[in-house]
Amino acid sequence: MRNLILSLSNGLHQAVRRIAVLAVCVMFFTVMIQIVARYVFSSPPIWTEDVARYAMVWTGLLGATLSFKTRSDAVLMQSVLPPRPNVLGLVSEAIQSAAVLTFVLPVLYFCFIGLRGGFAKGYLARQSGLTADTLGIPMVWISVSVPLAMIIILLHLAARWAGDQPEAVAQSQLD
């Protein structure tokens, strides 16, 4: 089970890296199209702003999962409880994990369940009824990035507790 969690976390990390890079490229190219069209042709297309904005949302949320996996995120309590291989280090990891769970679990819950209960009132259900004005796509395709990022972070947290080491992740990125 431990190896399954670690390999799933590492494989997902590599896939998310590729998707995040693609999202950055999409954002860059749409902004460049916007700039050239605005200042050279004085007629910018209206869709470029929305595509760049949605690519930025996906990049930011996927980037959060990448930084969490590599422990490049803002590490809680490290200045107070520096990492040690003893009981104090284990307490520090538990506090960090509790902080992550305190944020991630309610976000996940409210993505699917509304404030008064029921799936029809959850964030994704509310977004499924909306359409992006300029692109004509359902907003749920942009909004699904939120629960997806939270699920990936939970998987990476499970990998941390299964013994995932940030040095191993950094080394696998170099290979």
Secondary structure, DSSP 4 states (H G I P E B T S, - for coil): -HHHHHHHHHHHHHHHHHHHHHHHHHHHHHHHHHHHHHHTSS---THHHHHHHHHHHHHHHHHHHHHHHTT-S--TTTTTS---SSHHHHHHHHHHHHHHHHHHHHHHHHHHS-TTS-GGGSHHHHHHT-B-TTT--BTHHHHTHHHHHHHHHHHHHHHHHTT--HHHHHHHHH-
